Amino acid sequence: MALASAIHRVHGWTGTFADFVRSESARALAVLEINEAGGLATFLDALPSRRRVEYPEVDMQALPFPDQAFDLVVHSDTLEHLADPEAGLRECRRVLRPGGACAFTVPIVVGRLTRSRAGRPPSYHGTAPDGEGYLVHTEFGADAWRIVFAAGFAECRMVAIDPPTAHALVAIR
């Protein structure tokens, strides 16, 4: 819901997400969805210019798309699995058109700052084909917004539905 609300706010939409994807303005968007964005994926499927790729099959740190190809990039709980999450966001910025938005979620450990997991025992979550999960490289904290600016975005917004647990970040190119 936080991700849907973030997309709504970026596009000035006040109705339901189902109505949003049927709107002319949404149908005109070129959207890149990296991994299935949970319950939004079914709705995003209705958009004629939506591309979905799966990480790690597609390297988020080297996206196979031209510069400025998309109006919106959406991903959920993926950045923490990248060896260099800033590079992943830089790639999102690269493929966005000016004024475009990257709406995403990351798990945030409340009451702590972002830290690398390098040198710590491995931590996994998600459901990888091996059944073990995906290795976590970064634990995001209260300063998660900093990576958005480090990646070169002009603006960062945080949308919360049920603070501190349900939130999304929006990076504006």
C-alpha positions as CSV (number, residue, x, y, z in Angstrom):
1,M,0.0,0.0,0.0
2,A,2.9,2.4,0.7
3,L,4.3,1.8,-2.7
4,A,0.9,2.4,-4.4
5,S,0.5,5.6,-2.3
6,A,3.9,6.8,-3.3
7,I,3.0,6.3,-7.0
8,H,-0.3,8.1,-6.5
9,R,1.3,11.1,-4.9
10,V,3.9,11.4,-7.6
11,H,1.2,11.5,-10.2
12,G,-1.3,13.5,-8.3
13,W,-3.9,10.7,-8.2
14,T,-6.5,10.5,-5.4
15,G,-8.5,7.4,-6.5
16,T,-7.8,3.7,-6.4
17,F,-4.7,2.2,-7.9
18,A,-7.0,0.1,-10.2
19,D,-8.5,3.4,-11.5
20,F,-5.0,4.9,-11.8
21,V,-3.7,2.2,-14.2
22,R,-6.8,2.6,-16.3
23,S,-6.3,6.4,-16.6
24,E,-4.9,8.0,-19.7
25,S,-2.0,9.5,-17.9
26,A,-0.9,6.2,-16.4
27,R,-1.4,4.4,-19.7
28,A,1.0,6.9,-21.3
29,L,3.8,6.1,-18.8
30,A,6.8,3.9,-19.7
31,V,7.3,1.9,-16.5
32,L,10.1,-0.4,-15.5
33,E,9.2,-2.8,-12.7
34,I,12.2,-4.6,-11.2
35,N,11.0,-7.7,-9.5
36,E,7.3,-8.2,-9.0
37,A,6.1,-5.3,-6.8
38,G,3.9,-7.5,-4.6
39,G,0.1,-6.8,-5.0
40,L,0.9,-3.9,-7.5
41,A,2.2,-6.2,-10.2
42,T,-1.2,-7.4,-11.3
43,F,-2.3,-3.8,-11.7
44,L,1.0,-2.7,-13.4
45,D,0.5,-5.6,-15.9
46,A,-2.4,-3.5,-17.4
47,L,0.0,-0.7,-18.5
48,P,0.9,-1.1,-22.1
49,S,4.4,0.3,-21.7
50,R,5.4,-1.7,-18.6
51,R,8.5,-3.8,-18.6
52,R,9.2,-6.2,-15.8
53,V,12.7,-7.7,-15.2
54,E,13.8,-9.9,-12.4
55,Y,16.9,-9.5,-10.2
56,P,19.3,-11.2,-10.1
57,E,18.8,-12.4,-13.7
58,V,19.0,-8.7,-14.7
59,D,21.8,-6.9,-12.9
60,M,20.2,-3.8,-11.4
61,Q,23.7,-2.2,-11.2
62,A,23.9,-2.4,-15.1
63,L,20.4,-2.2,-16.5
64,P,20.1,-3.3,-20.1
65,F,18.1,-0.2,-21.2
66,P,19.0,3.1,-22.9
67,D,19.3,6.4,-21.0
68,Q,16.0,8.1,-20.3
69,A,13.8,5.2,-21.4
70,F,11.2,5.3,-18.5
71,D,8.9,7.7,-16.7
72,L,8.7,5.5,-13.6
73,V,10.9,2.8,-12.1
74,V,9.3,0.6,-9.3
75,H,11.1,-2.0,-7.1
76,S,10.5,-3.5,-3.8
77,D,12.9,-4.9,-1.2
78,T,15.7,-5.3,-3.8
79,L,18.4,-2.7,-3.0
80,E,19.5,-4.3,0.2
81,H,20.6,-7.4,-1.9
82,L,23.0,-5.4,-4.2
83,A,26.7,-5.3,-3.4
84,D,26.5,-1.6,-4.3
85,P,23.0,-0.3,-3.8
86,E,24.0,3.2,-4.7
87,A,25.1,1.9,-8.2
88,G,21.6,0.3,-8.5
89,L,19.9,3.6,-7.8
90,R,22.3,5.4,-10.2
91,E,21.1,3.0,-12.9
92,C,17.5,3.7,-12.0
93,R,18.2,7.4,-12.4
94,R,20.0,6.8,-15.7
95,V,17.1,5.1,-17.3
96,L,14.6,7.7,-16.0
97,R,13.5,10.6,-18.1
98,P,13.9,14.1,-16.5
99,G,11.2,14.6,-13.9
100,G,10.7,10.8,-13.7
101,A,10.4,8.9,-10.4
102,C,11.8,5.8,-8.8
103,A,9.4,4.5,-6.2
104,F,10.8,1.7,-4.0
105,T,10.8,0.0,-0.7
106,V,13.7,-1.3,1.5
107,P,13.4,-2.8,4.9
108,I,14.4,-0.1,7.4
109,V,15.8,-1.0,10.8
110,V,14.1,1.7,13.0
111,G,16.4,3.5,15.5
112,R,19.6,2.8,13.7
113,L,21.6,4.2,10.8
114,T,22.3,2.3,7.6
115,R,25.2,-0.1,7.7
116,S,26.9,-2.6,5.5
117,R,26.8,-6.3,6.4
118,A,30.4,-6.8,5.3
119,G,32.3,-8.6,8.0
120,R,29.2,-9.8,9.7
121,P,27.6,-13.3,9.5
122,P,25.6,-13.7,6.4
123,S,21.9,-12.7,6.5
124,Y,19.3,-13.8,4.0
125,H,15.7,-13.1,3.2
126,G,13.3,-13.6,0.4
127,T,12.8,-16.8,-1.4
128,A,15.7,-17.7,-3.7
129,P,15.7,-20.8,-5.9
130,D,18.1,-22.5,-3.6
131,G,15.6,-22.1,-0.7
132,E,18.1,-20.2,1.4
133,G,17.1,-16.7,0.4
134,Y,18.9,-13.7,-1.0
135,L,22.1,-12.4,0.7
136,V,21.6,-9.0,2.4
137,H,24.5,-6.6,1.8
138,T,23.0,-3.5,3.4
139,E,20.8,-3.0,6.4
140,F,19.0,0.4,5.8
141,G,18.3,2.6,8.7
142,A,16.8,6.0,9.5
143,D,19.1,7.6,7.0
144,A,18.0,5.5,4.0
145,W,17.1,8.7,2.2
146,R,20.8,9.6,1.9
147,I,21.5,7.0,-0.8
148,V,18.9,8.7,-3.0
149,F,20.9,11.9,-3.1
150,A,24.2,10.0,-3.3
151,A,22.9,8.4,-6.5
152,G,22.3,11.8,-8.0
153,F,18.6,12.3,-7.6
154,A,17.2,15.8,-7.1
155,E,14.6,15.0,-4.5
156,C,13.6,12.3,-2.1
157,R,10.2,11.7,-0.6
158,M,9.1,9.3,2.0
159,V,5.5,8.0,2.1
160,A,4.3,6.2,5.2
161,I,1.1,4.3,5.7
162,D,1.7,2.8,9.1
163,P,4.9,4.4,10.5
164,P,7.4,3.0,11.2
165,T,6.6,-0.2,9.4
166,A,4.9,0.6,6.0
167,H,6.9,3.1,4.0
168,A,8.2,3.8,0.5
169,L,10.8,6.1,-0.8
170,V,10.4,8.1,-4.0
171,A,13.5,9.4,-5.8
172,I,12.8,12.2,-8.3
173,R,15.2,12.7,-11.2
